[in-house]
Amino acid sequence: MTQSDPASPEAPPRAVDVCIIGAGPVGATLATVLASHGVTAAVVDSAPLPPMELPDFDGRAYAIALTSRNLLEAAGVWPLLPWAPGPIERIRCADGRPGESASRMALHFDAAETGEGPFGWMVEARALRMALNARMAALAHLTVLAPARAEVSRGPAGVEIRLSTGQRLRARLVVAAEGRRSPLRRQAGIGAASFDYHQTGIVGAIAHERPHGGTALEQFLPNGPFAQLPLAPTPEHPNASAIVWSEKRHLAERFLALPDAAYGHEIQRRMGDHLGRVTPIGRRWSYPLTAMQAARYADTRLALVGDAAHGIHPIAGQGLNLGFRDVAALAEMVIEAVRLGGDPGAPGLLARYQAARRPDAMLMLGATHALERLFGNSLPPLRLARRLGLAAVERMPPLKRFFARGAMGFGPVTGALMLGSGVAPALPRPDG
């Protein structure tokens, strides 16, 4: 990674193949994948990167699917995690609050039945950030510019990026990885359809008395789903889990304001007593739950990835993994184009990227929306139907395996980076 001093406006722009705006997990992973395979890249973010030293635990963690781990391995990021993440070995899905007699109708998934390894891993946000920072620092083909604000001009011949530091870049492709309010998406005139669930997502962590055994719980409740996700043990918290809790907004505001004891009681009411007494740890995070789909994923020398392109309900825990699928698809196309001496921002490549990613994202958005509508309804006929559905799937091993592989990130078209087979090595570049 190189980080240059501010240049004078007269200095010639630095030329790169790809400039990524946004250094969050999706943007930074794309940058590391590309640079690891010989593609010259720059990543720009308006905020400074967090420090390299280990910060305090803040309660945030990501569910990283098996295929997303393969991508992070290909980027050289996974081996740099400062400690081992927590594997998700089993998943239990149940309808209704613990203690209700009908909640015995549940669906159980065991990774041992698939032969593929764990469904995924729980990675603390601070650990992933440290690994991404360390990997970016080691890549000669990557330039990191943060904090810096970018002014982007695109045209058929290329992209020019003027930074608030005075530096200039010239790229053949610019990637918007700035999140749901993407300025680049708006600048391109790309519309987005959205849906407001009138719910708040509450994210945090808990310590508990008994070990979780690598088991995740998805509890479907009338006001929204509640998930408990197994974290790796630490000296401070040998038994800990992340929670993702969807709740009606007015209730969420009340719960977020509770003292720890009362807040922990509300969590325990939703997840049950199978892990013993729970204690909230770290910070409490919240955000409004909405779905979003961009009308297009590409424009002249522009590609959208991650939350700049789509947003889904967290009911299946696949939001970040969906962004990683964007990264894998775009990276494979760009790496191949550069390897063969082609143009990574060519209209044909961007059309192929959109064709590869938009249908998959729309399918995931539709599936999570349907699940939220089905399980977030307390009408007796619907409750009976979904519980019978859970019981039926439990008794059909081929269908269970299909859903289990979906949780791992496998789909109709899963590329080489996510399968763990890598991509063809990059040819030597003239610039070394």
Phi, psi and omega per residue, in radians:
M1 nan 2.380 3.036
T2 -2.060 2.521 3.104
Q3 -2.343 1.833 -2.983
S4 -1.496 2.753 2.982
D5 -1.255 2.698 3.107
P6 -0.953 2.373 -3.101
A7 -1.784 2.745 3.075
S8 -1.272 2.694 -3.141
P9 -1.033 -0.389 -3.114
E10 -1.418 -0.278 -3.107
A11 -1.145 2.508 3.124
P12 -1.143 2.580 -3.140
P13 -1.200 2.588 3.046
R14 -1.361 2.301 -3.122
A15 -1.643 2.265 3.040
V16 -2.352 2.820 3.067
D17 -1.262 -0.797 -3.020
V18 -2.372 2.361 3.005
C19 -2.025 2.209 -3.103
I20 -1.904 2.175 3.106
I21 -1.730 1.918 -3.100
G22 2.064 2.053 -3.085
A23 -1.913 0.485 3.007
G24 -1.206 -3.030 -3.091
P25 -0.963 -0.695 -3.116
V26 -1.260 -0.887 -3.132
G27 -1.095 -0.755 -3.129
A28 -1.177 -0.649 3.104
T29 -1.153 -0.745 3.076
L30 -1.025 -0.774 -3.137
A31 -1.057 -0.740 -3.106
T32 -1.250 -0.644 3.094
V33 -1.094 -0.851 -3.107
L34 -1.084 -0.881 -3.093
A35 -1.140 -0.551 3.101
S36 -1.143 -0.396 -3.115
H37 -1.916 0.419 2.977
G38 1.486 0.115 3.103
V39 -1.534 2.217 3.111
T40 -1.293 2.293 -3.042
A41 -2.493 2.707 2.984
A42 -2.284 2.510 3.064
V43 -2.187 2.280 -3.049
V44 -2.116 2.382 3.077
D45 -2.483 2.490 -3.102
S46 -1.284 -0.301 3.135
A47 -1.871 2.623 3.055
P48 -1.170 2.585 3.079
L49 -1.169 2.512 3.091
P50 -1.024 2.736 -3.094
P51 -1.125 2.726 -3.106
M52 -1.296 -0.454 -3.116
E53 -1.258 2.789 -3.062
L54 -1.188 2.029 3.075
P55 -1.418 3.000 3.067
D56 -1.205 2.640 3.088
F57 -1.094 2.261 -3.080
D58 -1.981 0.121 3.063
G59 1.630 -0.089 -3.086
R60 -1.735 2.480 3.101
A61 -2.653 2.726 3.134
Y62 -1.986 2.466 2.972
A63 -1.567 1.918 -3.081
I64 -1.781 1.975 -3.135
A65 -1.185 2.837 -3.125
L66 -0.950 -0.792 -3.118
T67 -1.176 -0.573 3.091
S68 -1.204 -0.609 3.040
R69 -1.061 -0.729 3.122
N70 -1.027 -0.701 3.103
L71 -1.107 -0.792 3.136
L72 -1.149 -0.536 3.016
E73 -1.122 -0.792 -3.137
A74 -1.113 -0.485 3.115
A75 -1.465 -0.099 -3.091
G76 1.314 0.282 -3.077
V77 -1.599 -0.748 -3.025
W78 -0.979 -0.772 -3.130
P79 -1.138 -0.247 -3.095
L80 -1.637 0.014 3.060
L81 -1.009 2.323 -3.013
P82 -1.190 -0.309 3.018
W83 -2.682 2.856 -3.070
A84 -1.153 2.345 3.090
P85 -1.337 2.968 -3.121
G86 -1.572 2.056 3.141
P87 -1.267 2.522 3.030
I88 -1.729 1.782 -3.058
E89 -1.632 -0.490 -3.107
R90 -2.467 2.628 3.086
I91 -2.298 2.323 3.076
R92 -2.095 2.160 3.091
C93 -1.953 2.214 -3.105
A94 -2.390 2.640 -3.132
D95 -1.891 2.189 3.116
G96 1.692 2.882 -3.109
R97 -1.213 2.592 3.021
P98 -0.964 2.453 -3.128
G99 1.747 -0.390 3.050
E100 -1.266 2.382 -3.070
S101 -1.059 -0.644 -3.099
A102 -1.240 -0.276 -3.113
S103 -1.212 -0.121 3.036
R104 -1.162 -0.351 3.053
M105 -1.344 1.594 -3.046
A106 -2.268 2.888 -3.135
L107 -2.021 2.223 -3.096
H108 -2.055 2.276 3.059
F109 -2.048 2.381 3.100
D110 -2.192 2.144 -3.100
A111 -1.063 -0.471 -3.141
A112 -1.082 -0.431 -3.122
E113 -1.350 -0.259 -3.105
T114 -1.634 -0.438 -3.088
G115 1.274 0.214 -3.063
E116 -1.825 -0.123 -2.998
G117 1.762 -3.021 -3.130
P118 -1.023 2.711 3.060
F119 -1.093 -0.598 -3.122
G120 -3.139 -2.953 -3.123
W121 -2.391 2.544 3.002
M122 -1.623 2.060 -3.102
V123 -2.033 2.141 3.101
E124 -1.081 2.495 -3.117
A125 -1.020 -0.695 -3.124
R126 -1.149 -0.604 -3.134
A127 -1.207 -0.765 3.125
L128 -1.121 -0.696 3.137
R129 -1.091 -0.744 3.129
M130 -1.112 -0.726 3.140
A131 -1.151 -0.735 3.106
L132 -1.104 -0.776 3.122
N133 -1.040 -0.798 -3.118
A134 -1.117 -0.715 -3.132
R135 -1.190 -0.742 3.125
M136 -1.072 -0.612 -3.129
A137 -1.187 -0.353 -3.055
A138 -1.681 -0.054 -2.989
L139 -1.750 2.047 -3.117
A140 -1.197 -0.472 -3.091
H141 -1.509 0.071 -3.049
L142 -2.062 2.319 3.035
T143 -1.972 2.210 3.111
V144 -1.903 2.218 -3.103
L145 -2.194 1.712 -3.105
A146 -2.741 2.308 0.035
P147 -1.460 2.432 3.083
A148 -2.814 2.407 3.048
R149 -1.673 2.473 -3.032
A150 -1.954 2.378 2.974
E151 -1.986 2.021 -2.956
V152 -1.895 2.275 3.026
S153 -2.098 2.142 -3.103
R154 -1.991 2.556 3.056
G155 -2.705 2.970 -3.119
P156 -0.972 -0.520 -3.067
A157 -1.506 -0.305 -3.118
G158 2.808 -2.980 -3.085
V159 -2.201 2.389 3.009
E160 -2.059 2.326 -3.114
I161 -2.109 2.058 3.052
R162 -1.788 2.242 -3.075
L163 -1.808 2.692 3.127
S164 -1.127 -0.277 3.103
T165 -1.399 -0.159 -3.060
G166 1.721 -0.208 3.126
Q167 -1.314 2.739 3.076
R168 -2.286 2.538 3.077
L169 -2.216 2.642 2.979
R170 -2.193 2.256 -3.085
A171 -2.339 2.836 3.054
R172 -1.669 -0.260 3.101
L173 -2.605 2.400 2.996
V174 -2.045 2.434 -3.081
V175 -2.053 2.223 3.077
A176 -1.536 1.953 3.082
A177 -2.252 0.670 -3.002
E178 -1.680 0.079 3.108
G179 1.741 -3.033 -2.969
R180 -1.134 -0.486 -3.136
R181 -1.691 0.598 -3.024
S182 -0.826 1.990 3.045
P183 -1.077 -0.630 3.130
L184 -1.137 -0.656 3.100
R185 -1.118 -0.765 3.126
R186 -1.152 -0.717 3.128
Q187 -1.042 -0.603 -3.140
A188 -1.392 -0.064 -3.124
G189 1.246 0.440 -3.140
I190 -1.539 2.036 3.124
G191 -1.333 2.906 3.123
A192 -2.510 2.322 3.042
A193 -1.575 2.444 -3.106
S194 -2.378 2.770 3.107
F195 -2.424 2.250 -3.125
D196 -1.699 2.110 3.134
Y197 -1.441 -0.110 -3.080
H198 0.962 0.642 3.088
Q199 -2.217 2.813 3.009
T200 -2.029 2.363 3.024
G201 -1.586 2.175 3.098
I202 -1.872 2.187 -3.086
V203 -2.157 2.403 3.112
G204 -3.089 -2.742 -3.112
A205 -2.547 2.773 3.120
I206 -2.392 2.584 2.877
A207 -1.693 2.613 -3.134
H208 -2.510 2.824 -2.992
E209 -1.258 -0.690 -3.035
R210 -1.861 2.646 3.128
P211 -1.189 2.571 -3.124
H212 -1.482 -0.253 3.099
G213 1.108 0.427 3.136
G214 1.262 0.347 -3.086
T215 -1.783 2.302 3.042
A216 -1.775 2.554 3.119
L217 -2.076 2.301 2.982
E218 -2.069 1.881 -3.095
Q219 -1.814 2.057 -3.125
F220 -1.575 2.061 -3.069
L221 -2.123 2.761 -3.076
P222 -1.008 -0.603 -3.111
N223 -1.546 -0.041 -3.126
G224 2.430 2.809 -3.092
P225 -1.298 2.706 3.062
F226 -2.219 2.220 -3.130
A227 -2.117 2.384 2.978
Q228 -1.987 2.222 -2.989
L229 -2.218 2.260 -2.957
P230 -1.290 2.138 3.059
L231 -1.625 2.735 3.046
A232 -1.203 2.600 3.127
P233 -1.220 2.589 3.023
T234 -2.252 2.849 3.107
P235 -0.997 -0.625 -3.137
E236 -1.305 -0.617 -3.044
H237 -2.380 1.513 -3.132
P238 -1.140 -0.431 3.093
N239 -2.221 1.884 -3.086
A240 -2.577 2.680 3.119
S241 -2.484 2.677 2.957
A242 -1.544 2.695 3.034
I243 -2.213 2.523 2.980
V244 -2.266 1.986 -2.923
W245 -2.191 2.051 3.091
S246 -1.715 2.270 -3.044
E247 -2.556 2.655 3.032
K248 -0.996 2.506 -2.933
R249 -1.049 -0.777 -3.077
H250 -1.164 -0.561 3.094
L251 -1.301 -0.685 -3.138
A252 -1.040 -0.730 3.134
E253 -1.044 -0.690 3.141
R254 -1.200 -0.750 -3.121
F255 -1.168 -0.684 -3.117
L256 -1.130 -0.429 -3.122
A257 -1.531 -0.073 -3.080
L258 -1.267 2.656 2.960
P259 -1.161 2.848 -3.002
D260 -0.940 -0.765 -3.071
A261 -1.095 -0.810 -3.135
A262 -1.220 -0.648 3.101
Y263 -1.103 -0.774 3.092
G264 -1.088 -0.626 3.103
H265 -1.102 -0.722 3.123
E266 -1.137 -0.655 3.083
I267 -1.107 -0.804 -3.098
Q268 -1.132 -0.598 3.091
R269 -1.025 -0.575 -3.066
R270 -1.541 -0.570 -3.079
M271 -1.754 -0.261 3.124
G272 1.582 -3.045 -3.026
D273 -1.826 0.220 -3.019
H274 -1.165 -0.337 3.101
L275 -1.879 0.208 -3.117
G276 1.342 -2.838 -3.095
R277 -1.196 2.422 -3.116
V278 -1.926 2.599 3.115
T279 -2.318 2.153 3.108
P280 -1.115 2.449 3.077
I281 -2.323 2.733 3.140
G282 1.245 -2.968 -3.136
R283 -1.463 2.862 3.004
R284 -1.794 2.243 3.138
W285 -2.030 2.597 3.099
S286 -2.606 2.696 3.128
Y287 -2.768 2.622 3.107
P288 -1.226 2.482 -3.119
L289 -1.662 2.020 3.081
T290 -2.418 2.728 2.998
A291 -1.852 2.578 -3.110
M292 -2.595 2.484 3.073
Q293 -2.473 2.117 3.093
A294 -1.245 2.510 -3.132
A295 -1.137 -0.554 3.080
R296 -2.450 2.687 3.102
Y297 -1.825 0.056 -3.069
A298 -2.653 2.717 3.034
D299 -2.609 -3.010 -3.123
T300 -0.938 1.953 3.109
R301 0.936 0.577 -3.133
L302 -2.377 2.352 3.013
A303 -2.230 2.464 3.061
L304 -1.749 2.405 3.071
V305 -2.340 2.728 3.046
G306 1.069 -2.452 -3.046
D307 -1.171 -0.262 3.032
A308 -1.214 -0.397 -3.101
A309 -1.792 -0.575 -3.008
H310 -2.793 2.748 3.018
G311 -2.571 2.402 -3.076
I312 -2.256 2.860 3.060
H313 -1.173 2.493 -3.085
P314 -1.360 0.212 -3.046
I315 -1.005 -0.524 3.140
A316 -1.865 0.002 3.103
G317 1.120 0.566 -3.018
Q318 -1.975 0.169 -3.056
G319 -1.027 -0.956 -3.141
L320 -1.168 -0.655 3.132
N321 -1.111 -0.584 3.078
L322 -1.135 -0.691 3.067
G323 -1.131 -0.662 3.099
F324 -1.143 -0.545 3.065
R325 -1.154 -0.637 3.010
D326 -1.035 -0.824 -3.113
V327 -1.005 -0.835 -3.091
A328 -1.098 -0.790 -3.108
A329 -1.126 -0.826 -3.120
L330 -1.167 -0.737 -3.121
A331 -1.068 -0.768 -3.133
E332 -1.058 -0.730 -3.136
M333 -1.182 -0.753 -3.120
V334 -1.185 -0.781 3.130
I335 -1.034 -0.766 3.138
E336 -1.137 -0.722 3.135
A337 -1.082 -0.824 -3.120
V338 -1.156 -0.701 -3.137
R339 -1.033 -0.623 -3.105
L340 -1.638 0.131 3.137
G341 1.357 0.341 -3.122
G342 -1.596 -2.974 -3.069
D343 -1.833 1.992 -3.115
P344 -1.236 -0.160 3.103
G345 -1.953 0.292 -3.089
A346 -1.146 2.563 -3.142
P347 -0.975 -0.686 -3.126
G348 -1.120 -0.710 3.116
L349 -1.120 -0.769 -3.123
L350 -1.174 -0.579 3.070
A351 -1.152 -0.687 3.106
R352 -1.172 -0.665 3.097
Y353 -1.077 -0.836 3.136
Q354 -1.075 -0.735 3.141
A355 -1.120 -0.546 -3.130
A356 -1.366 -0.603 -2.957
R357 -1.812 -0.657 -3.021
R358 -1.095 -0.772 3.120
P359 -1.057 -0.699 3.137
D360 -1.110 -0.769 3.132
A361 -1.142 -0.688 3.108
M362 -1.126 -0.667 3.106
L363 -1.120 -0.765 3.134
M364 -1.166 -0.704 3.099
L365 -1.071 -0.791 3.133
G366 -1.107 -0.701 -3.120
A367 -1.167 -0.786 -3.139
T368 -1.191 -0.622 3.098
H369 -1.130 -0.762 3.137
A370 -1.115 -0.707 3.107
L371 -1.086 -0.763 3.138
E372 -1.099 -0.735 3.136
R373 -1.170 -0.691 -3.097
L374 -1.236 -0.847 -3.029
F375 -1.525 -0.228 3.105
G376 -1.632 0.502 -3.086
N377 -2.257 2.260 -3.064
S378 -1.741 0.187 3.098
L379 -1.073 2.278 -3.069
P380 -0.927 -0.762 3.141
P381 -1.083 -0.689 3.128
L382 -1.205 -0.686 3.117
R383 -1.081 -0.727 3.123
L384 -1.134 -0.768 -3.096
A385 -1.095 -0.779 -3.079
R386 -1.261 -0.571 3.094
R387 -1.211 -0.670 3.045
L388 -1.132 -0.626 3.098
G389 -1.112 -0.776 3.088
L390 -1.040 -0.775 -3.132
A391 -1.123 -0.635 -3.136
A392 -1.182 -0.782 3.128
V393 -1.094 -0.655 3.135
E394 -1.005 -0.504 -3.085
R395 -1.702 0.165 -3.103
M396 -2.178 1.547 -3.060
P397 -0.923 -0.749 -3.141
P398 -1.079 -0.684 3.131
L399 -1.215 -0.663 3.083
K400 -1.073 -0.722 3.136
R401 -1.128 -0.653 3.107
F402 -1.050 -0.833 3.141
F403 -1.171 -0.644 -3.134
A404 -1.120 -0.744 3.122
R405 -1.179 -0.544 3.043
G406 -1.110 -0.699 3.099
A407 -1.125 -0.494 3.100
M408 -1.370 -0.206 3.112
G409 1.778 0.015 3.114
F410 -1.339 2.392 -3.136
G411 -2.418 -3.001 -3.140
P412 -1.013 -0.639 3.113
V413 -2.270 1.803 3.118
T414 -2.033 2.044 -3.031
G415 -1.280 3.057 -3.046
A416 -1.085 -0.690 -3.104
L417 -1.106 -0.619 -3.104
M418 -1.514 -0.306 3.036
L419 -1.441 -0.222 -3.135
G420 1.548 0.162 -3.138
S421 -1.665 -0.042 3.095
G422 1.249 -3.008 3.082
V423 -2.205 2.931 -3.140
A424 -1.023 2.435 -3.118
P425 -1.092 2.559 3.126
A426 -1.247 2.507 3.032
L427 -1.231 2.687 3.084
P428 -0.996 2.429 3.115
R429 -1.579 2.582 3.111
P430 -1.007 -0.520 -3.102
D431 -1.513 0.112 3.083
G432 1.637 nan nan
